[in-house]
Amino acid sequence: MGYTARPNVPALLMHLTAVERLAAHVNTLPADFSRALGEDLEYARFGAALPELPWFDGLGLEPWFGRGELPTFTRLISHRSPMAFGIKASELVSNGALVGTEPGLAFVAGYFTQLCVTRSLEPLMQTLLLTHRLPGESPSVARSRIEWSWSLCLLQDLHGSSLVGTPAIRSRLQIRKRHALTGIGRGLYELMRVCSQEALGSAPSKAEVDGWMRGLSLFSFALGTPLGRFKGAAPNRELFRAPGIDVFAAVDQGLDHARTVLDVLGSMIRRNSFTARSRQRLLELCPEGSPEQVMRARAA
């Protein structure tokens, strides 16, 4: 069961919430990442959201209604070369290229946080797909349904409410300091373009990325109205915490892994050392490949 077509918002909310939890304990991070998250949390949210932003192309309606094809950029960055993209971004930030140092570090922190948390959650997802997939339900739809319950339950545990259907949810989806309807800044776009070209072999245009940003902004506005309550119905907590299932603990485990990865990356960035040996050390800690591939390799 792989990552096929699926709506993105369930995972997106999980990742952005994980970034907030990372930022709430910056004393556990290297000092440079700690400062970056304190100053530029929105850049970290952007890094965490980036693999799923293409779902918001157009008016952001796909997360409400669609089950379309997995966007090309999402497939490439999430399942072919996620580490190559992240390492290239770190190298550019180390060289002070394209964006300021702290915004760049925040972007890198957010990007690797979503990567580590996704991989930590994947074994639970595979278990639940076997035990809680409904008759006739495709793996992609089941995955989306499970992720949405996870996100709602995580927000409830942290805030006492899922926040969906209230204006408070909009701040949880804010990934730019200025209004997202204005699109992405040129420096940040160039950072992702250069990384995409080198690691993935192609890159979206700025107009495309601006469209994703506008779609997310419109979606977050709708999610913060009473209309959003239709997507915030009572989640199935059995999918979140049950015998053998503890999503909260898995998110924390992913965050612990992210801290370890950022510690190694921080050293590479400070020394501007991206030699084959340094890269290999990082890849041993956080291998290349999709979440399923990494999970199978660890189980082998």
N, C-alpha and C positions, 0 to 999 in steps of 0.2 A: 504494500500500500504506500504510494508515494504522494508527493506534493503535486496534485493535479489542479485543475481549475477550482478556485474557491474565493469567496469574498474575503476582503483583507481586514476589515475593521476589528474583528475579534482579536487577532494577533496584534494588531497595531496598538490597541488600548493596553494589552498586556505588556508590550515592550516599553511604551511610554511610562507606564506605572513603574516598571522595573528601573528605568532611568531615574525617576524621582526618588526611589528608595536608595539607589546608589548615591545620589547627590545629598540625601539626608544624612549620610555617614561619610562625609568627605575625609574625615580624619583617618579612614582606613585606606586611603589612596595615596600614591606618590604626591608630593606637594604641588607639582606642576599641574597634574590633573585636578587636584583639589581646588586650586585657584581658578582653573578654567571652568569647572562646573559651577563654582560660586558666581562667576561673572557672566557666563554665556550658556546657561542651561538650555535655552532654546536651540542652540547649535547641537547640543547633545541629543535633544529630541529629534532634530532633523536627521542626524546620523542613524538613530534607532528606527525612524520611520521610512528611510530612503528605500529599502527593498520593496516596500508595499505601496509606495506613492503612485505607481502607474495605475493602480485600480481606480484612482480618482480622476482619471482623464475625463474631460467633458464637464458635466454638471455634478459629478460625484454620485450618480445614481446607481452605479454598479453594486456598491455595498448594500444598497437597499433591496434591489430586485434581481440582480444578474447572477449568472453562473457561467460567465464567458471564459474564453481561453486565457490561460495564464499569460500575462504580458511578457514580452520577450525580455525586457530589462529585468523584471522580477525573477524570471527563470535563470538568467545568466548570473546575476549577482547573488542569488540565494542558493543555487544548486550546482553551478559549474565552478565558479572561482571566487567564493566569498573571501577567502584569505588573501588571495592575490590583490583584490581590490583594497582591502583594509591595510595591507602592508604598504602598498603604493601610496595610499593616503597618508600614512604615518611618515613615510619617507619625505613626501612633499612638505608636510608640516614641520619636519625636522629641519628642512632647508629654508623655512620661512616663506614658502612660495604661496602665492595666490590669495590667502586669507591671513588675518593676524594669527599670532601664535596661540593665544588662548582660545579664540573661536575654533581654530583647527584642532587643538587638543580636545575640546569639548565634543566636536564632531566625531573624532576617533573614539572617544570614550563611549558615546552613545551607540556608534556602529558596532563596536565589539561587545557591548552589553547585550544588544538584541541577539547577536550571534550566539553568545554563551548561554543565554536564557533559553533560546529556542532549542539548543542541543540538550540542555538539561531536562526540558519538558518532553522531548520526543519519545523516550521510553514509556512514559505515562500515556501519551497519545496513542501509541501503538497498542498498548494494553486495552485502552478504552474503545478503540476502533474494533477490537475483537469482541468485546463484551457488551457494548452499548450502541452499536450501530443498528438502526431501525430496519425492519424488513423493507427491502426495495430501495434503501437509502444508499447513495453513492458514497465512496470514501471521502470525496472532497466536501460534500454537504455535511456529512457526519463530523468531519474535522472542524468545519466552521461552527457548527452547533456546539460542539464541545468547547472550542476556544472561547466562544461567546459566554458560556456559563462560567468558564474560568475567569474571564475578565471581570464579569459582574460580581462574582464571589470575592475576588481579590479586592476590588474597590469597596465592597461592603465591609470586609474585614478591616480594611485600613481606615475607612472614613465613616462607617456606620450606614452608608447608603451607596448604591451604585452610581449616583449622580446623574444617570441617564434620564433625560426628560427635564433637566434643570439647567440653567445657564452655567452652573459650575463645571459641567463636563467640557465646556468649550476651552477652558484654560488647560485642561488635561491634554487637549489636542493641538495646542499652540506650538508650532515648530519654527516660528520666525519671530524676531523682536518687533518687526513692523508687521502690518496687516498682510496676511498671506495673499490677498487679492492682488497685491502689487507684484507678486511673483518672487523669484529667487534672486539674491544679489549676484552680481557678475563674478566676484571673486569665488564665492561658494560654488557657483555653477562651474567655473573653470576647474576647480579642484575635482569635482565629481566627473567632469568631462575627461580630464587627463587620466584619472584613475580608470575610468570605464574603457577608454581607448586602449590603454596598455593591458589591463587585466582581462577585459571582456571582448575586445576586438571591435567594439562599436560603442557609440554614446548617443543618448537622446539629445535633441536640440534644446536650446534654452526655451524656445516657445513651448515645447512639449512639457518641460519641467514646470514652467510657469502655469501651464494648464492643470497639471497635477495639484499644484499648490492652491489654485483657485477652487478646484473641485473639493479638496479637503476642507477648505474654509467654508464652503457652502454646506458641505455635509455636517461639519461640526456645529454650524448654526442650527441646522434642522434637528440634530441630535439633542440640542439644548432646549428645544421647545416641547410642548406637550406631545407633539407628534413622535418625539423620541421615546416616549413611554411604551410605544408599541414594540420597540426593540429592547426595552428594559424590563420585560416581564420577568417574573420570579425565575431565577436560574435553578438548575438541578444541582443541588449541593452535593449529591452523591458523586457527581463527576469531579468535584473539587477536593473533597476529603471523605475517604472511605477506607476500609481495610486494604492496604497495599497502595493507596492513592493519597498523596499529600502534595497538592500543587503549590501551596504556600512554601513548603519546605524545598520543593524543587526549584522554585524561583530564587529562593535564598541560596541554594546550591549553585545555581547559574551565576548569581551575583558574586559569590565567592570565587568562582572560576574567572569571572571578568576581572576581579581585582588582581588575581595572579597574572593574568594576561597583560593587564595594563601596567603592572610592575615591571614585567620584562620589556614591554613596548616603551615604557618611560625611559628605561635605561638605554635602549636603542636610539630613541629620539634625542636624548640629551647628548649622547656620544656621536650622534649622526653616523651610527654604525649599522649598515644594512648589507653586510657581507653575506655570502652564502652560508657561512657558519652561524651567523646571528639569525638569519631567516630560518635555518633548519631547527635551531633551538626553539624558536617560536612555534614552528609547525609541529614539532613533537608535542608541545603543550596544547596546541589548538590546530588540529589537522585541516587540510584542505578537503572540500567535498560538501555534499548536502547533509542535512541532519540525519537522514536515514543511513547514508554511507558511513558517517562517523560513528553512529550507534552500532552498526554491524561490525565495524572494525574493532571497536572496544570490546564487543562481546566475543570476538573470535579468539 
